Amino acid sequence: MAKKAKIKAVATITACQSLEQVQDFIRHIADKNREVIRLQAKMNDEVAAITNGYTESINGLKQEIEQMTGAVEIWCAANRSKILEKGLKTANLITGEVSWRFSPPSVSLRKIEDVIASLKEKGLTQFIRVKEEVNKEAILADPLAVKDVAGVTIKSGQEFFEIKPFEVDVK
């Protein structure tokens, strides 16, 4: 049996018919925006209450897990030669696995400018990356110079419509 084609109805928007209707709609938009803010605040309060109700139980369980993990690690380290087969790094202990892994080497740098200067001083420029990128600000300053360059398109400022209902800020 062939699938039926889905038909999506396009929402129709009717234009306001008068200045009074525009003003009324803007007032309704402001009312609905405030209601959204109230509902979000209520939702956040409820989430905070739920989170607070579970925090103590979760923290207790995490502490127990941490203690048991430490105990398992101590036992496994003491019995590593017994539980690992030759050359393996993982032991299957029926209810789960334990494994020993080395993290990959990493480089940490402090005072990057000083490190770069030192590498240049010592002729170790192969360890310095030079990043090339297009200077968009320069292109905007002189758009005629790049008008024939493929891949460069300059978009003029685009107009957009915005509604800002008036709100009173109490300070």
C-alpha positions in Angstrom: 0.0 0.0 0.0 1.4 3.4 -1.0 2.0 6.1 1.6 -0.3 9.0 1.4 1.4 12.3 0.7 1.5 14.6 3.7 -0.1 18.0 3.1 1.0 20.7 5.4 -1.3 23.6 5.8 0.4 27.0 5.6 -0.6 29.3 8.4 -2.4 32.3 7.0 -1.6 35.7 8.5 -4.0 38.5 8.0 -2.9 42.1 8.0 -4.1 44.5 10.6 -6.8 46.7 9.3 -6.3 49.9 11.3 -3.9 51.8 13.6 -6.1 50.9 16.5 -5.8 47.2 15.7 -2.0 47.5 15.4 -1.9 49.2 18.9 -4.2 46.5 20.3 -2.0 43.7 18.9 1.2 45.2 20.3 -0.5 45.4 23.7 -1.5 41.7 23.4 2.0 40.8 22.3 3.4 42.5 25.5 0.8 40.7 27.6 1.7 37.4 26.2 5.5 38.1 26.5 4.9 38.8 30.2 2.9 35.6 30.6 5.7 33.6 29.0 8.1 35.2 31.5 5.8 34.3 34.4 5.4 30.7 33.3 9.1 30.3 32.8 9.8 31.7 36.3 7.1 29.3 37.7 8.7 26.4 35.8 12.2 27.2 37.1 10.9 27.4 40.7 9.3 24.0 40.3 12.5 22.5 38.8 14.5 24.0 41.7 12.2 22.5 44.2 12.4 19.0 42.5 16.2 19.3 42.3 16.4 20.3 45.9 14.3 17.3 47.0 16.7 14.8 45.3 20.0 16.5 46.0 20.6 14.9 49.4 19.8 11.4 48.2 21.9 11.8 45.1 24.9 13.2 47.0 24.7 10.3 49.5 24.7 7.7 46.7 27.6 9.4 44.9 29.6 9.3 48.1 28.9 5.6 48.6 29.9 4.9 44.9 33.1 6.9 45.4 34.0 4.8 48.5 33.2 1.5 46.8 35.2 2.6 43.7 38.2 3.3 45.9 37.9 -0.1 47.6 37.6 -1.9 44.3 40.6 0.0 42.9 42.8 -0.9 45.9 41.9 -4.6 45.7 42.4 -4.7 41.9 45.8 -3.0 42.1 47.0 -5.5 44.8 45.7 -8.4 42.7 46.5 -7.1 39.2 48.8 -9.9 38.2 46.1 -12.5 39.2 43.1 -10.9 37.4 44.8 -9.8 34.2 45.7 -12.3 31.5 49.1 -11.8 29.9 49.4 -8.5 28.0 45.7 -7.5 28.6 44.7 -4.3 30.3 41.1 -5.3 31.1 39.8 -7.9 33.5 36.3 -9.4 33.2 35.0 -9.9 36.8 31.6 -11.4 35.9 29.6 -8.4 37.2 31.7 -5.9 35.4 35.1 -5.0 34.0 38.0 -3.2 35.4 40.8 -1.8 33.2 43.9 0.2 33.4 44.5 2.8 30.6 47.1 5.5 30.0 45.6 8.8 29.0 47.1 10.2 25.8 50.0 12.7 26.2 49.1 16.3 26.3 50.8 19.7 26.2 50.0 22.5 28.6 51.3 26.0 28.0 51.7 29.0 30.3 52.5 32.5 29.0 52.0 31.5 25.4 53.6 34.7 24.1 56.8 33.8 26.0 56.7 30.2 24.7 56.4 31.4 21.1 59.2 33.9 21.5 61.4 31.2 23.0 60.6 28.7 20.2 61.5 31.3 17.6 64.7 32.2 19.4 65.8 28.5 19.3 64.8 28.1 15.7 62.0 25.7 16.5 59.5 27.3 14.2 58.0 23.9 13.1 56.2 24.0 16.4 54.5 27.3 15.7 51.3 27.4 13.6 50.6 30.4 11.5 46.8 30.8 10.9 45.8 32.5 7.6 42.3 33.9 7.4 40.4 36.4 5.4 40.2 39.9 6.9 36.5 40.6 6.5 36.8 44.1 8.0 39.3 45.1 5.3 37.0 43.7 2.6 34.1 45.8 4.0 36.3 48.8 4.0 37.2 48.4 0.3 34.6 46.2 -1.4 35.5 47.3 -4.9 39.0 45.7 -4.7 37.5 42.2 -4.3 34.5 42.5 -6.5 36.0 40.0 -9.0 37.2 37.5 -6.4 35.3 34.2 -6.6 33.7 33.2 -3.4 33.4 36.7 -1.9 29.9 38.1 -1.6 29.2 41.3 0.2 25.7 41.4 1.7 24.3 44.9 2.3 22.6 45.5 5.5 19.3 43.6 5.6 16.2 45.3 7.0 14.3 43.4 9.6 11.0 44.0 11.4 10.9 44.3 15.1 8.1 45.0 17.6 9.1 46.4 21.0 6.2 46.8 23.3 6.8 49.6 25.9 7.7 48.3 29.3 8.5 50.2 32.5 11.8 49.3 34.2 11.7 50.0 37.9 15.1 50.9 39.3 
